[in-house]
Amino acid sequence: MKRRALLSALPLAFPLALLAACADDAARSHLWGFGDPVRGAALNAPRQFGDLSRWQGQPDQAALALVQIEFLAQALATDPFYTAQVSPTVVIQLQQARDQARDHLGIRRDAAPEAVMAALRQAAAAVRDGRMASAEAALSGPDFTLGGAATLRRLSALPRLPRASEAAGAVNAELRRMDGSPRR
């Protein structure tokens, strides 16, 4: 009987394990978005960066939330599929959110999004592994004007950034509109 219960739980266990693996960084992959990282990040935006202050004391999660902003601001402005369909207002809102977050963290506005996302992801992984010196080093490049230690402190105590909140709701609503989904 125990074997039957175990076997019946397997079909549920595998998707849950995959979902847990994708939950941290929706811009990497997203099952609910059918594998489209843009959809995944957009649909997850209110949770990830609708209120950045929710990540108080969790600089790894704050860094990944900021990756979402960077990713969406870049992808919606450059991906031909989305540029043809997404309202330019939503793209502008995401770019303003990115600028506000960069200003708060001391990241140069002209920094390449790929470099910023890579540094934030590296810092998040280092914090998760308890390697704070590595996290600071990841945030110490020329694009991070405050230095690694100060940037990490700010990631640990992000306030609610109004532009990020607005952009999170707007991009989520825009993807739901494109899907023909009712608004939540």
N, C-alpha and C positions, 0 to 999 in steps of 0.2 A: 504493500500500500504506500509506503514512503517513497518508493521508487516512482510510482505513478504520479504522485504529487510533485516530485522533483521534475520529472519530464514535462508535466503540464505547465510548470513555471518557466521553463526555458524559453519559449517563444516571447514571453514578456520581458525576461531578463536581458536579452540581447539588445532590443531597441532602447531600453532604459540605460544600458551601459553606453550606447552610442550617443544618446541624448546628453548624458552627463559629460561626455568628452567634448561635446560641442557647446556646452552652456557658457563656458568662460569667454569665448571669443567668437561671437556670431559672424564676424567678418571673415573668419577662416573657413567655416562651413556651417551649414544650418539645415537640419533635417526638415523642420517645418516649412522652410522656404524651398523645399524640393531641390536642395543642393545649391541654390543660387545664393552666394554670400551677400549680395546687395539686398535681396529680399529678406534674408535672415537678419541682417543688421538693421534694416528699416523696420521690420515688424517687431524687433526686440528693443528698438530705440527708447521707448518710454521707460522701460525697466532699466536699461543700461545707463542712459544719460539724461533722463527726464528730470532727475533730482540728484545731481552729483554729490550732494552732501550726505546721501545715504551710504557712501563709501568711506565715511569717517573711520580712521584707524585701519583702513584696508587699502594701502597704496597699490597693491597688485591689482585689485578690482578697479580702482580708480584709473589706473593706467590703461587697462583694457577698455574701460568706458570711453576714454579719450581716443583710443584707437578707432572705436566705432565712429566717432565724429569725424576724424581724419579720413577714414575709409569712405564714408558716405559722401562727404564733401567732395572728395576727388572722383569717386565712381560715378556719381550722378551728373557731374559736370563733363565727364569724358567718355563714358560708356555709350556707344551709339544707340543701343537699345533704349536706354533710359533717357538720354538727352532728347530723344524724339517724343517722349511721352510724359516726362515729369515736368511739372510746372516750374518755370524759371524762378519763381518766388521761393519755392522749397529749396532749390539749389543755393540761392542767396542766403536764406536763413541758415543753412548748414555751414556755409562759408563764414557767416558772422559768428556762429557758435564756435567754429574752429578758431577764428581770430580771438574771440574772447577767452577761450581756454588757453590758447598759446600765450596771450598777454598775461594771464594770471600765473602761468607756470614759467614765464621767462623764456619761451621758445620763440625764436625769430620767426616773424610772419612769412619771410621768404624761404624758409626751410623746405626742402623737398618732403612731401608727404610720406614717401616710402621710407626715408631716413628717420623721420619722426616716429612712424609706426613701428619700425624695427627696433628703435631704441626703447620705446615704451613697452613693447612685447618682451624684450630682453630684460628690462627692469622688473616687469611683473613676474617673469619666471624666476629671476634671482631672489626676489622678495619671498615668493612661495617656497623656495628652497632654503630660506634663511641666510642667504648670502648677501647681506646688506652692502658690503663694500662693492660687490659686483653690480648691484642695482645702482649705486651711486656712480660707478664708472660708466654704466650704460647711459646715464643722464648727464654726462660731463662733456659731451662733444661741443663743437663750436656753435651748434644750433641751440644749445641750452645755456643761456646767458647767465643764469643764477648759479650754475654749478650743480653737481650731482646731489650733494647733501641738502641744499636748500630746495631743489626741485622735488626731491623725495619727501621732504617735510610738507611741502605744499600739496603733494599728492595724498598725503595722509590726512589732510584737513581741508579738502575742497569744499567751498561753499556752494550753495545752489547758484548756478550761473543762469541768469534769465534767458540769454540767447540759446543756450543748450536746451533748456526746458521747452522753449518755443519750437525749436527745430525738431526735437524728438517727437512732439505731437504732430507737427506738420508732415514729417516724412512718413510716419506711421499712417496717418490719414491718407496721404497721397498713394501709398502702396495699396491700401485697402480700396481706395477709389479705383485704381487701375485693375484690381482684382474683381471689382463689382461687389465687394463685401460690405455688409452693413457696418456702420460706424459703432464702435463700442464706447 
